[in-house]
């Protein structure tokens, strides 16, 4: 049996953390969910979305950056080596991917073009489905 040395890294699948997702689905305010589950990228992504919708781009940027870094920590703990697929189809990955999208969006809104481009490319490289779904 031979290993394909040209193949990329395997997809990273974060472990499920259903409590924050369920609370958000039930209408619990994202700030309450983030305070209770500060490692949840999904809660921070929701906070970023709310702030952006209010026109608070700097606040959205801060929330998105927090969710992004919490997600990077989780990815690394689960074997991610800095590149490779992070499938949108695996629901526990969506918090990180949503935070990454929110970070790109907020970066563009505050004039951080380099970061916008980097995050947009990172999202596409991680999951084409996420990039298409999130816009």
C-alpha positions as CSV (number, residue, x, y, z in Angstrom):
1,X,0.0,0.0,0.0
2,X,1.4,3.4,-1.0
3,X,0.6,6.8,0.4
4,X,-0.3,9.5,-2.0
5,X,2.4,12.1,-1.2
6,X,0.9,14.6,-3.5
7,X,-2.5,14.6,-1.8
8,X,-3.3,17.6,0.4
9,X,-4.0,17.4,4.1
10,X,-7.2,15.7,5.2
11,X,-10.2,17.8,6.0
12,X,-10.4,19.0,9.6
13,X,-13.7,18.3,11.4
14,X,-14.1,20.1,14.7
15,X,-15.9,18.3,17.5
16,X,-19.5,19.1,18.0
17,X,-20.4,21.6,20.6
18,X,-24.2,21.7,20.4
19,X,-25.0,23.8,23.4
20,X,-24.1,27.3,21.9
21,X,-25.7,26.4,18.6
22,X,-28.9,25.3,20.4
23,X,-29.1,28.4,22.6
24,X,-28.6,30.6,19.5
25,X,-31.3,28.7,17.6
26,X,-33.7,29.2,20.6
27,X,-33.1,33.0,20.4
28,X,-30.7,33.4,23.3
29,X,-28.9,36.7,22.8
30,X,-25.4,36.0,21.3
31,X,-23.7,38.1,24.1
32,X,-25.2,35.7,26.7
33,X,-24.0,32.7,24.7
34,X,-20.5,34.1,24.2
35,X,-20.3,34.9,28.0
36,X,-21.3,31.3,28.8
37,X,-19.3,29.7,26.0
38,X,-16.4,32.0,25.3
39,X,-14.6,29.4,23.1
40,X,-17.6,29.3,20.7
41,X,-16.7,30.8,17.4
42,X,-20.3,30.6,16.4
43,X,-21.4,32.9,19.3
44,X,-18.7,35.5,18.3
45,X,-19.7,35.2,14.7
46,X,-23.3,36.0,15.7
47,X,-22.1,39.0,17.7
48,X,-20.1,40.2,14.7
49,X,-23.2,39.8,12.4
50,X,-25.4,41.8,14.8
51,X,-22.8,44.6,15.2
52,X,-22.3,44.8,11.4
53,X,-26.1,45.0,10.8
54,X,-26.2,47.9,13.3
55,X,-23.5,49.7,11.3
56,X,-20.8,49.1,14.0
57,X,-18.0,47.9,11.8
58,X,-15.2,48.3,14.3
59,X,-17.2,46.4,16.9
60,X,-18.0,43.7,14.3
61,X,-14.3,43.4,13.5
62,X,-13.5,42.9,17.2
63,X,-16.1,40.2,17.6
64,X,-15.1,38.5,14.4
65,X,-11.4,38.5,15.3
66,X,-12.2,36.9,18.6
67,X,-14.3,34.2,16.9
68,X,-11.6,33.7,14.3
69,X,-8.8,33.2,16.9
70,X,-11.0,30.9,19.1
71,X,-11.6,28.9,15.9
72,X,-7.9,28.7,15.0
73,X,-7.2,27.4,18.5
74,X,-9.8,24.7,18.1
75,X,-8.6,23.8,14.7
76,X,-5.0,23.4,15.9
77,X,-6.1,21.3,18.8
78,X,-7.8,19.0,16.3
79,X,-4.8,18.4,14.1
80,X,-5.1,21.3,11.6
81,X,-1.6,22.3,10.4
82,X,-2.3,25.8,9.0
83,X,-3.9,24.7,5.7
84,X,-6.3,22.3,4.2
85,X,-10.0,21.8,3.9
86,X,-12.4,22.9,6.7
87,X,-15.7,21.7,5.3
88,X,-18.8,23.8,5.7
89,X,-20.8,20.6,5.4
90,X,-19.5,19.6,8.8
91,X,-21.8,21.8,11.0
92,X,-19.3,22.3,13.9
93,X,-16.9,24.0,11.4
94,X,-19.4,26.6,10.6
95,X,-18.7,28.9,13.6
96,X,-15.1,29.3,12.5
97,X,-16.0,29.8,8.9
98,X,-18.7,32.3,9.7
99,X,-16.2,34.2,12.0
100,X,-13.7,34.2,9.1
101,X,-16.3,35.6,6.7
102,X,-17.3,38.2,9.2
103,X,-13.7,39.2,9.8
104,X,-13.2,39.7,6.0
105,X,-16.4,41.7,5.7
106,X,-15.6,44.0,8.7
107,X,-12.0,44.4,7.5
108,X,-13.2,45.7,4.2
109,X,-15.7,48.0,5.9
110,X,-12.9,49.7,7.9
111,X,-10.5,49.9,5.0
112,X,-8.2,47.0,5.9
113,X,-7.9,45.8,2.2
114,X,-5.0,43.4,2.8
115,X,-6.7,41.7,5.6
116,X,-10.0,41.5,3.6
117,X,-8.2,39.9,0.7
118,X,-6.3,37.5,3.0
119,X,-9.4,36.4,4.9
120,X,-11.5,36.1,1.7
121,X,-8.8,33.8,0.1
122,X,-8.5,31.8,3.4
123,X,-12.3,31.2,3.3
124,X,-12.2,30.1,-0.3
125,X,-9.2,27.8,0.4
126,X,-10.9,26.3,3.4
127,X,-14.3,25.8,1.9
128,X,-15.6,26.8,-1.4
129,X,-19.1,25.9,-0.2
130,X,-18.7,28.4,2.8
131,X,-17.4,31.1,0.5
132,X,-20.4,30.6,-1.8
133,X,-23.0,30.2,1.0
134,X,-21.8,33.2,3.0
135,X,-21.2,35.5,0.0
